[in-house]
Amino acid sequence: MWVDRPLEEVTHRKIGAYIDYLLRRRLAPKTINCYLISIRRFYDFLRFEEDLPVDNPVRKGCHLRLSKPLPKHLRDQEVKQLLSVVTSKRDLAIIMLMLRSGLRVTEAVNITLGAIDWHRKRLYVYLGKGGRDRVVYISPDTYKALAAYLQVRPVCRAKRLFLVERGRYKGKPISVRGVQKRIEAYAREAGTKVSCHQLRHTMATQLLNADADLVTIQDLLGHSRIKTTQRYCKLCNLKVERDYFAAMDRLLETAIDRFG
């Protein structure tokens, strides 16, 4: 039993001691947070449904901070394996937009024909995550994949760029789940683990390793906070490695000049 006193005498300090007890039992932070939510709701029930004069000992914001897993990216060989099994021109265009332009899957399926600026090789992403608009750029290989898809795309009234190619919904805009299922199928065929979001992570990691500025990557990905983008620095960061050895070379040259 988590409480050893009358319910009305339980304080936030008692809750703190209970959290310590659960931690000693090595329960996961997510599990502990579920327990705290249950206690908070129980006290809300006592107060608002049963009209008991009790204060809620679980204060608002009382929870354990959950660790965020580092974003996973694909290595060059995995990208090569994936692209080698893609047969649909539509699917290749979608994959390249996530891989080279950093689009989220929801952003990719919502692209309209009018959002592409072919002359300037850029794409307007309207109402991205958080309702923010942004501009992303189209790499030469992505431009080629988009152009190839447009040659086979059915002529119809649909404003969305990517359409269902077969079945009862043929000609209708493809859904997020539809894209995810295609990526899952290609991943199985390629013998590797791939998700739509990993393609976006891969672009960010590759740009970072190619010495792109962190603020530039933040803008391209549509991150509202630079801290989100900085998580990529904890991955295989070749830029950090290059900067370290370049700086170390300069230090050693200075030391030789000073001390002979």
N, C-alpha and C positions, 0 to 999 in steps of 0.2 A: 504494500500500500504506500502511495507516494506522500500521504499526509498522516501525521500522528497527533493532530489536535483538531478542535472544532473548526469547521469550514470558515466561519466568520473571523477566526484568529490567524488565518494563513496570510502572510505578508509576502512582499516581493523578495525579501531576504530568504524566506523559506523556499521560494521558487528557485532562487540562485543556488541554494544548497542542493535542491533536487536536480538541477542541471549538472552540478559537479558530480553527483552520485551517478547519473546516467553516463557521464563522460568516463568515469572510472570503470564502468561496465563496458566501455568501448563501443557504445552505440554510435551510429553515424549521425552527424549533425542534422541531416534531413529527417531522420527518425525522431530525434529529439524535438525538432521544430513541430512535427506532427503532434507529439504529446502536448506541447505548449498550446497549440491551437485548440486541442480538445479541452484542456483545462480552462482556457479563456472563454470558450463557448459555453462550457458548463456553468461558469460563474455568471455569464450574461443571462443564461436561462434562469438561474436562481433569482437574479435581481429583477429582470424585466417580465418574466413569466410567472414566477412564484411570489414576487413582491417581497423578497427577503432583503433585509438591510445589510448587504455584504458589498465590500469593495472588491473589484477584480484584481487579484495579486499579480496577474500576468499583464504587465504594462504594454501599451502599444509600442511596437518596435522591439519587443523582447524576443529575440531569436538568435540563433547562431548563424554566423556568416558561412555561406556555402562556398567551397572552392570551385573555381571555374576551370574546366579542363582546357588545356592549350589547344588552339585550332590546329587541326591536322591538314597537312598538305600532301600533294602527290609528288613523287620524285619523277625525274625526267623519263625514266624507263617506264614508269606506270602510266604517264601521260601518253607515251608512244604506244603502249599496249592498248590503251583505251581507244585512241583514235584509229588504230588499225582495224578495229572490228565495227566501226560505225559505217553503216551502209546508206542510211537515209540522209539526203541533203538537208532536209529540215532539221533533223536531230543534230547533224554536224554544226549547223549554224547556231543552234541553241547552245550547244556545248562550248563553242568558241566564244560566244558572248559572255558566258560565265567564266571561262578560263582566261580570256584575254582582256575583257572589259570589267570583270568583277561584278557582274550582275547577280542579284539574288534570283532564285528561280521564279518567285512571284513577279519580279520586275521583268524577267525575260518573257513570260507568257503574256504580260500586259503591254508589250511593245506594239505600237501602231505603225502603220506604213509611213505616216507623216512625221514620226519622231526621228527618222533617220535623215541626217544631213550628209548626203553622198559626196558633195563637193568638198566639204571640210573634214570628211571622215570622222564624224562624231555623232553621238546619239543622245537624245534628250530623255532622261528618265523622269517621268512625272509622278508625283505622289509616291515616292519611295517610302522606305520605313520611316515612321514618324511623320509622314505627310510632307517630306522634304523633296524638292526637285533638285536635280543635279545634271551635269553634263559628263558623259564618259566618251572615250575615244575608241575608234575602230582600227585595230591593227591590220596590216596588209593581208594576213592569212584569214582573219575574220571577215574582212571586206570581200575576199574571194568566195568564202563559204556562203555569205549572205547573197551575193550576186548569183551564185549557182542555184540557191534555193528559189530565188524569185523567178528564175527561168522555168521552174516546174510548178510553182505555186498556182493553184487554180484561180482564175479570174472570178471574183465574186464581190459582194457588197461588204463583206466583213472588213472592219477597220483594223482588227488585230493582225499582226504579221504572221503568226504561226497558227496553222490550222490542223485539225484532225484529218488524217489522210485516208482512212478507211472505216468501214462500219456504219452504224446508224447515225453517228454524229459527224460524218464526213462533211468537211467544209465549215464546221463550227470551230471557234477558237479552242485550242488545246488547253487543258487544265493543268494546274500544278501537279496533281497526282499523275496525270498522263505523262508528264516529263519525267517525274521521279521513277515511274515504272520502266520507262525506256532506259534511263541511266542504270537502273538495277539490272536490267537484262544485259546491257552491254558490259557491265562490270563482271557478271557471271561468265560471259563469253570470253572476256579478256583474262579471267582468272585473278582478278584483283578487287579490292574493296574501294568503292568510289561512291560518294554522295554528291548531290548538287552543290552543297555548301563547300565541300572540299575543293571544288574547282575554283571558287571565289578565293578561298584561303591560299590556293596555289599561286594565283596571280599576285596576291599581296606579298607572299614570300619571295617570289621571283623578282618582283620589282625592288624589294628591299635589298636583295642580294646583287641587283644590278645598280646599286647606289642611288636609287630614287629617294627623294626626301620623304621623311615620315609624314609631313603635313600634306604633301602631294598624294600619298597613298590614302590618307584619311579622307581627302576630298573626293578621290575617285571611288572609294568604297561607300561614301555617304555616312561615315561615322560621325556622330554628334560630339564625341569626346575623344581626345587624342590618346587617352589611356587605353581605349579599346584597340586602337591601332598598334600601340606599343607592345601588345601581347605577342605580336609577330617577332619582336626582337628576341624573344626567349626561344625561338625555334632555331633551326639550322641557319644562323646568321653569318653568311660569308662576308658581309660588309664589316661586321665587327672584327672578324678575323683579319681582314685586310688592313683595317684601320689600326689594329693593335701592332701588327708587324711593321707597318710603315712608321708608326710613332716610335717603336722600339729601335728601328734602324736610325732614326734621327737622333734619339737619345744616345745611342752608342757612338755615333759620329761626333756628337758634341763632347762626349767623355774622352774620346781619343784626342780631339783637338786640345782639350784642356790639360790632359795629363800625359799626352804623348804615348 
